[in-house]
């Protein structure tokens, strides 16, 4: 490969102005994402935890291997989209390591509108499943949801890529030996009840988890019978009578321990056909990325300056370097993994495309 050179002057006025502009944008983004990580707000989180439940992000931290990273996906989903504030679209998705295995985690945030599904919640859930399917990642669903958000149900249910696609994906991934594990940690109502029912292994939390298509109010309206949620579809019902779930958990922490145990028994290995090499840091300071992108979006810059501060050892094997100059293509390594890069470097012309 060819080691990239840099003509960037980190002391120039242009660099300093660009860096100041980028820092302001980063601060703005971090402020937004910080609010998103608080879920439905302090009051709703306190009410949630007063019921003996862990906050959704605490659940994820307890599920993944200690000290390991969690790659969150689609954190800004539903941001400023609906009249209601729906942080992270009411569902946390991402890739984490459990018992040494990379897994896809899909976790409802019950502090946001009871964990109900808005149209973009469905889209985010499906996006996570698609990534899991493409990369053969086991799925762990931390279920705590009231099902579809009824005022928006006309955009949640009807189409082939709406709510029902979740179960289609579950069934197909299971048939392709991509494990599906569900942990019922709260409400699992209406369409959401199919998630644990279709999982390869299901866990339910005592006196918290419930699974039913129609809850006690619907039963009363239809039959006149008064029944509690626990009597209708609680842990004892599904662990001892219906057999819908496989494991009975005493609390959230126990349920997450059982989920980790389920992953440890999957009899899977982390085989890869990629030619991995020892990672090497870029030869240029990644902190300098702040000053490369102009504050004026109409002003051009050389994208190779960005590549040089991202890829291993700043090595980049460029493809068709002398043709179609406004598109930069080539091969490099990122943290030891071989990758291809396609990067805009100005207005796209026919040759670039």
HELIX and SHEET records of a PDB file:
HELIX    1   1 UNK A   13  UNK A   36  1                                  24    
HELIX    2   2 UNK A   42  UNK A   50  1                                   9    
HELIX    3   3 UNK A   56  UNK A   63  1                                   8    
HELIX    4   4 UNK A   87  UNK A   90  5                                   4    
HELIX    5   5 UNK A  113  UNK A  115  5                                   3    
HELIX    6   6 UNK A  119  UNK A  135  1                                  17    
HELIX    7   7 UNK A  150  UNK A  155  5                                   6    
HELIX    8   8 UNK A  164  UNK A  175  1                                  12    
HELIX    9   9 UNK A  190  UNK A  192  5                                   3    
HELIX   10  10 UNK A  193  UNK A  197  1                                   5    
HELIX   11  11 UNK A  216  UNK A  223  1                                   8    
HELIX   12  12 UNK A  229  UNK A  233  1                                   5    
HELIX   13  13 UNK A  235  UNK A  236  1                                   2    
HELIX   14  14 UNK A  237  UNK A  242  3                                   6    
HELIX   15  15 UNK A  252  UNK A  264  1                                  13    
HELIX   16  16 UNK A  286  UNK A  291  5                                   6    
HELIX   17  17 UNK A  303  UNK A  307  1                                   5    
HELIX   18  18 UNK A  312  UNK A  314  5                                   3    
SHEET    1   A 4 UNK A   2  UNK A   3  0                                        
SHEET    2   A 4 UNK A 315  UNK A 319 -1                                        
SHEET    3   A 4 UNK A 327  UNK A 334 -1                                        
SHEET    4   A 4 UNK A 337  UNK A 344 -1                                        
SHEET    1   B 7 UNK A  70  UNK A  73  0                                        
SHEET    2   B 7 UNK A  91  UNK A  98 -1                                        
SHEET    3   B 7 UNK A 101  UNK A 108 -1                                        
SHEET    4   B 7 UNK A 138  UNK A 145  1                                        
SHEET    5   B 7 UNK A 180  UNK A 189  1                                        
SHEET    6   B 7 UNK A 201  UNK A 205  1                                        
SHEET    7   B 7 UNK A 247  UNK A 249  1                                        
SHEET    1   C 6 UNK A  70  UNK A  73  0                                        
SHEET    2   C 6 UNK A  91  UNK A  98 -1                                        
SHEET    3   C 6 UNK A 101  UNK A 108 -1                                        
SHEET    4   C 6 UNK A 138  UNK A 145  1                                        
SHEET    5   C 6 UNK A 180  UNK A 189  1                                        
SHEET    6   C 6 UNK A 210  UNK A 212  1                                        
END                                                                             
